[in-house]
C-alpha cells in the first residue's frame, strides 16, 4: 500500500519564511486499518506527525499557517495550539475557508489572525459518543470531564479575545458560527483580508462539506449553517473531452493541459469530490458485502487460520473463493487418508498370525508376551505410516 499523503504541507519559501497548509481533520494519531495496520488514506492532520515535522522549521522567523479544517480531536488541537504558542518566530494564521471546532483553537495561535471575508469560524462545546450502560456516578464523572474540556477551550478564547471567561461561555452553547467581520468584532480574529470568494458547498446527504475543493466530514458539527449551498449529485457539470495530447476541452471554449489528478482536482474540485465520494461509498459497500458473505460460511471452515487470512490477510478472499479453497483442502486430506489406508493394507498382507500350539503357549511366559506385543506394535506402526 502506498504511503498516505499528509493533510498538511510545509513549504520553506526562503531562509526567513515558512508556509504551512493545514487542510484536513485534526486527530491524535493517523487512523489505521484495524486488520492490516496500514494507515488509512484521508485528510488527517495527525498530532504526532505534525509536531515531529514542526521541529524542522520551528526556528524560522516567520511562519504562515493556512487553515481549512472541520476540526476533530479537541486535545490534539489544544496541543498544536500550545506548541505553536511557544515558537519564537512570528506566527500568522489564515482561515482559508473553515476553521471549526479544534481547528478554531489552532487558529487562535497566530500572533496575527486573518479571516477571508467568506471564511467561517465555528466554536462549540465538546461532545462525545456514549454507548453501553452507565450509572449516575459514571455519568457525573463524564459531565465533570466535559466541563473541564469546555473550560480549557473557554480559557483559550478568553486569552485571545481579551474578554473574561464568563463573557466567552456563551460561545460554547450549541455552536457559534462567525464570518470574517463577526470574528474580528468578537476578538477572535485580527483582520479581514481581501481575496477571491471562498467556495463552500454541502453534499446532498449533509455528510461532507466541501471547502475550497477539500472534502471534510460534518460529523463534528451539531448544526450546519443554512447559507451553505447544497451540492446535488445531479447538478450539471461541464462537458469534459480529452484529445490525443492529454488536454481537457471544456464547453468548447479552451484547452487545459491535464496530466495529473491534482491538476484535474484544481480545475474541477466539485466534480472530483463527487467522484471520490461515490468511489468511497462503493468501496465500503463492497467490503461489507464481502465480510458478510464469509461470516455466513465461517462455521463450516475448520481451519481458523485460513478463515482469518481470508478476512484480513494481504490477499483478502470472497466467500466463493474461500469455499473453493476449503473444498481443495478437504480433497487433499481425503486423498491422503485414502492413500494411508491403501498403504496400511499392503503392509499387513504378509503379516502372519502367531501360531498357537495349544498347551505349549503359557500366558505367564514373559518372553511370549513380549514377542506378541512387539509384533502387534510393528503391525500398527506400519499401518499408520511409521508415525511415532
C-alpha positions in Angstrom: 0.0 0.0 0.0 1.3 3.4 -0.9 2.2 6.0 1.8 -0.8 8.2 2.5 -0.4 11.9 1.6 -0.4 14.2 4.7 -3.2 16.7 5.1 -0.7 19.5 5.7 2.1 20.8 3.6 5.1 22.6 4.8 6.9 24.9 2.3 10.0 26.8 3.0 9.8 30.0 1.0 13.2 31.4 2.0 15.5 31.5 5.0 13.0 33.5 7.0 9.6 32.3 5.9 7.7 29.0 6.1 4.1 28.4 4.8 2.0 25.6 6.3 -1.3 24.4 4.7 -3.4 22.6 7.3 -6.3 21.2 5.2 -8.0 18.2 6.9 -9.3 16.7 10.1 -7.4 17.0 13.4 -6.6 13.7 15.0 -4.3 12.5 17.8 -2.8 9.7 15.6 -3.3 8.9 12.0 -6.1 6.2 11.8 -5.0 2.8 10.7 -6.8 -0.2 9.1 -7.7 -2.4 12.1 -6.8 -5.7 10.3 -3.7 -4.7 8.2 -2.3 -1.9 10.5 -1.8 0.3 7.4 -2.5 4.0 7.6 -5.9 4.9 6.1 -6.0 7.4 3.3 -7.7 10.6 4.2 -7.2 14.2 5.1 -5.8 13.7 8.6 -3.7 16.2 10.5 -2.1 13.9 12.9 -0.7 15.4 16.1 2.3 13.2 16.5 3.3 13.6 12.8 2.8 17.4 12.8 4.8 18.1 15.9 7.6 16.0 14.6 7.7 17.8 11.3 7.4 21.2 13.1 10.8 20.6 14.7 12.5 21.1 11.4 11.1 24.7 10.9 10.4 25.9 14.5 13.3 28.4 14.4 12.1 30.3 11.3 11.3 34.0 12.0 8.0 33.9 10.1 5.5 31.0 9.9 2.3 31.4 8.0 -0.4 28.8 8.7 -3.3 28.4 6.3 -6.2 26.5 7.9 -9.1 24.8 6.2 -10.4 22.2 8.7 -13.5 20.9 10.3 -11.6 20.3 13.5 -11.6 16.9 15.2 -9.8 15.8 18.4 -10.1 18.5 21.0 -6.8 17.8 22.9 -4.9 17.3 19.7 -6.0 20.9 18.7 -5.0 22.2 22.2 -1.6 20.5 21.9 -0.9 22.1 18.5 -2.1 25.5 19.8 0.2 25.3 22.8 3.2 24.2 20.7 2.7 27.0 18.2 2.5 29.5 21.0 6.0 28.5 22.2 7.7 29.3 18.9 10.0 32.3 18.9 9.0 33.5 15.4 6.0 35.5 14.3 3.0 33.2 13.7 0.3 34.3 11.3 -2.8 32.1 11.0 -5.1 32.5 7.9 -8.5 31.0 7.8 -8.8 29.9 4.1 -12.3 28.6 4.3 -13.3 26.9 7.6 -11.7 26.7 11.0 -14.2 24.7 13.1 -14.1 23.1 16.5 -10.5 22.1 17.3 -9.2 24.0 14.3 -10.7 27.2 15.7 -8.4 26.6 18.7 -5.3 26.2 16.4 -6.4 29.4 14.6 -6.1 31.4 17.8 -2.3 30.5 18.0 -1.5 33.3 15.5 0.1 36.5 16.6 -1.9 37.8 13.7 -5.2 36.0 12.8 -6.6 36.7 9.4 -10.0 35.8 8.0 -11.2 35.9 4.4 -14.5 37.7 4.1 -16.3 34.5 3.3 -14.5 32.3 5.8 -16.2 30.7 8.7 -15.1 30.3 12.3 -17.0 27.7 14.3 -16.9 27.2 18.0 -18.8 24.7 20.1 -18.7 22.7 23.4 -17.0 19.3 23.5 -19.1 16.3 22.8 -18.6 12.5 22.9 -20.2 9.3 21.7 -21.6 7.2 24.6 -22.7 3.6 24.4 -23.2 0.7 26.8 -24.8 1.2 30.3 -23.9 3.9 32.8 -24.9 4.6 36.4 -25.4 8.0 37.9 -21.9 8.3 39.3 -20.4 7.4 35.9 -22.5 10.0 34.1 -21.5 12.6 36.7 -17.8 11.8 36.0 -18.4 12.2 32.3 -20.1 15.6 32.9 -17.1 16.6 35.0 -14.7 15.7 32.2 -16.8 17.6 29.6 -16.9 20.6 31.8 -13.1 20.6 32.2 -12.7 20.3 28.4 -15.0 23.3 27.9 -13.2 25.4 30.5 -9.9 24.7 28.7 -11.4 25.9 25.4 -13.0 29.0 27.1 -9.6 29.8 28.5 -8.1 29.9 25.0 -10.9 32.1 23.6 -10.7 34.4 26.6 -6.9 34.7 26.4 -7.0 35.7 22.7 -10.2 37.8 22.7 -9.3 39.9 25.7 -12.6 39.1 27.3 -13.4 37.3 30.6 -14.1 33.6 30.7 -17.6 34.4 31.8 -18.1 36.5 28.7 -16.9 33.7 26.5 -19.0 30.9 27.9 -21.9 31.7 25.6 -19.7 30.8 22.6 -19.9 27.2 23.5 -23.7 27.0 23.9 -24.7 24.9 20.9 -22.5 26.2 18.1 -21.3 29.6 17.2 -20.6 30.4 13.6 -18.8 33.6 12.7 -17.9 35.1 9.4 -14.7 37.3 8.9 -16.1 40.5 10.2 -18.0 38.9 13.0 -14.9 37.1 14.2 -13.0 40.3 14.3 -15.7 42.0 16.3 -15.7 39.1 18.8 -11.9 39.5 19.2 -11.3 36.0 17.7 -9.6 37.4 14.6 -7.5 40.5 13.9 -8.3 41.4 10.3 -10.3 40.6 7.3 -8.3 40.2 4.1 -9.4 40.7 0.5 -9.4 37.5 -1.5 -11.3 35.5 -4.1 -14.6 34.2 -2.8 -14.4 31.1 -0.6 -16.1 28.1 -2.3 -18.1 26.1 0.1 -20.8 23.5 -0.7 -22.6 20.8 1.2 -23.2 17.3 -0.1 -26.9 16.4 -0.5 -26.7 13.8 2.3 -25.1 16.5 4.6 -22.2 14.2 5.5 -19.5 16.3 3.9 -18.8 20.0 3.4 -16.5 20.8 0.5 -14.4 23.8 1.4 -12.1 25.2 -1.4 -12.1 21.7 -3.0 -11.3 19.8 0.2 -13.9 17.3 1.4 -14.4 17.5 5.2 -16.7 15.3 7.3 -19.6 17.0 9.1 -19.8 14.5 11.9 -18.1 17.1 14.2 -20.9 19.5 13.7 -24.2 19.6 15.5 -25.5 22.4 13.4 -24.7 23.3 9.8 -25.4 26.9 8.6 -28.3 27.3 6.3 -26.3 29.6 4.0 -24.0 26.8 2.7 -25.3 25.8 -0.7 -26.1 22.1 -1.3 -24.2 20.2 -4.0 -26.6 17.7 -5.6 -25.1 14.8 -7.5 -27.4 15.5 -10.5 -26.1 19.1 -10.8 -24.9 19.6 -14.4 -21.1 19.5 -14.7 -19.0 20.8 -17.6 -18.6 18.5 -20.6 -15.1 17.0 -20.4 -13.3 15.8 -23.6 -9.8 14.6 -23.8 -7.7 14.9 -27.0 -4.7 12.9 -28.0 -2.3 15.4 -26.3 -3.9 14.7 -22.9 -5.6 18.1 -23.0 -9.0 18.7 -21.4 -11.5 20.6 -23.5 -14.4 22.1 -21.5 -17.5 23.6 -23.0 -15.8 24.1 -26.4 -14.0 27.2 -25.1 -10.4 26.5 -24.2 -8.0 23.6 -23.7 -6.3 22.9 -20.4 -3.3 20.6 -20.2 -4.3 18.0 -17.6 -1.6 15.4 -16.8 -2.1 14.7 -13.1 -5.0 14.1 -10.7 -4.0 17.2 -8.8 -4.5 19.4 -11.9 -7.9 17.8 -12.6 -8.9 18.4 -8.9 -7.8 22.0 -9.1 -9.8 22.6 -12.2 -12.9 20.7 -11.2 -13.0 20.4 -7.4 -16.7 19.7 -7.1 -16.7 17.1 -9.8 -13.7 15.3 -8.4 -15.2 15.4 -4.9 -18.3 13.8 -6.3 -16.3 11.0 -7.9 -14.2 10.4 -4.8 -17.3 10.3 -2.6 -19.0 7.8 -4.9 -15.9 5.6 -5.0 -15.6 5.7 -1.2 -19.2 4.6 -0.7 -18.9 1.8 -3.3 -15.7 0.5 -1.7 -17.3 0.4 1.7 -20.4 -1.4 0.5 -18.3 -4.0 -1.4 -16.2 -4.6 1.7 -19.2 -5.1 3.9 -20.7 -7.5 1.4 -17.5 -9.5 1.2 -17.2 -9.9 5.0 -20.9 -10.7 5.4 -20.6 -13.4 2.8 -17.6 -15.0 4.7 -19.5 -14.8 8.0 -22.3 -16.9 6.5 -20.0 -19.8 5.9 -17.3 -19.4 8.6 -18.8 -22.0 10.9 -18.1 -24.7 8.2 -14.4 -23.7 8.0 -12.3 -25.8 10.3 -9.1 -24.1 9.5 -9.4 -20.8 11.5 -6.0 -19.5 10.3 -7.3 -19.8 6.7 -10.5 -18.0 7.8 -8.5 -15.2 9.4 -6.3 -14.7 6.3 -9.4 -14.7 4.1 -10.9 -11.9 6.1 -7.9 -9.7 6.9 -4.8 -11.1 5.1 -2.7 -9.5 2.5 -4.9 -11.1 -0.2 -8.5 -11.0 1.0 -10.9 -13.5 -0.4 -14.6 -13.5 -1.2 -16.9 -16.1 0.3 -16.8 -18.0 -3.0 -13.0 -18.1 -3.2 -12.8 -19.2 0.4 -15.3 -22.0 -0.2 -13.2 -23.2 -3.2 -10.0 -23.3 -1.1 -11.8 -25.2 1.7 -13.0 -27.8 -0.8 -9.5 -28.1 -2.2 -8.0 -28.6 1.3 -10.7 -31.2 2.2 -10.0 -33.1 -1.0 -6.3 -33.2 -0.2 -7.0 -34.6 3.3 -9.3 -37.2 2.0 -6.8 -38.3 -0.7 -4.1 -38.6 2.0 -6.3 -40.6 4.3 -7.3 -43.0 1.4 -3.6 -43.4 0.5 -2.7 -44.2 4.1 -5.4 -46.9 4.2 -4.1 -48.4 1.0 -0.6 -48.4 2.3 -1.7 -50.0 5.5 -3.4 -52.8 3.6 -0.3 -53.6 1.7 1.9 -53.6 4.8 -0.3 -56.1 6.5 -0.7 -58.6 3.6 2.3 -60.6 4.7 1.7 -60.5 8.4 1.2 -64.0 9.8 -0.7 -64.8 13.0 1.4 -66.1 15.8 0.9 -69.9 15.9 -0.9 -71.3 18.8 0.5 -74.7 19.9 -2.3 -75.3 22.3 -0.9 -76.1 25.8 2.6 -75.1 24.7 1.6 -71.4 25.0 1.7 -70.2 28.5 0.1 -66.7 29.2 2.5 -66.2 32.1 5.5 -66.8 29.8 7.2 -63.4 29.8 9.1 -64.0 26.5 6.0 -65.0 24.7 4.1 -61.9 25.9 6.9 -59.5 24.9 7.2 -61.1 21.4 3.4 -60.8 20.9 3.4 -57.1 21.9 6.3 -56.3 19.7 4.7 -57.9 16.7 1.4 -56.1 17.3 3.2 -52.7 17.6 5.1 -53.3 14.5 1.9 -54.0 12.6 0.2 -50.9 14.0 3.2 -48.7 13.1 3.2 -50.0 9.5 -0.5 -49.3 9.2 -0.1 -45.7 10.5 2.9 -44.9 8.2 5.5 -45.4 10.9 4.2 -42.5 12.9 5.8 -42.3 16.3 
